Amino acid sequence: MRLTAKARGAVAAMADIATQEAATFPVTVQAIAARQRLSAPFLEQILRKLRRAGLVESRRGVNGGYRLARRAAEIPVSEVVRAVEEEIRSTACQPGAVLGCTGTSARCLTHHLWSGLDRHIESYLADISLADIADKTYEAERAVDHG
């Protein structure tokens, strides 16, 4: 299982804005792209989706750019991934589909294993805020043990 470049880029851009926001407003696409090694057109596409989802605000013009729409501590990574319409899914089955990955209404033998993994990943990403990333206070072990 792998996150797409769009999801990784969205998280990187949002964390970048969170780290820069105290120093300057707004943060320009060019500055984010340079720091995160993303192409500006690709980043603009991502930022449009993040703006539509209400995660960033934008300002046009010479002093234009982006800033977070809420405090970094209030934005979990899972929300950023969902905002760019990326689904974290380990199963081949489409959610809500009549046919499963076997081509019938039956699910494969390992379906529950992979769907359980998806729930853990979602929970893991929901436990990490942009502030955790920006402040470099996040410890990977913290989100691993959900009980």
Secondary structure as GFF3:
##gff-version 3
##sequence-region A 1 147
A	DSSP	alpha_helix	5	20	.	.	.	ID=ss1
A	DSSP	alpha_helix	29	36	.	.	.	ID=ss2
A	DSSP	alpha_helix	40	52	.	.	.	ID=ss3
A	DSSP	beta_strand	56	59	.	.	.	ID=ss4
A	DSSP	beta_strand	65	68	.	.	.	ID=ss5
A	DSSP	three_ten_helix	72	74	.	.	.	ID=ss6
A	DSSP	alpha_helix	77	83	.	.	.	ID=ss7
A	DSSP	alpha_helix	111	126	.	.	.	ID=ss8
A	DSSP	alpha_helix	130	134	.	.	.	ID=ss9
A	DSSP	alpha_helix	140	144	.	.	.	ID=ss10
###
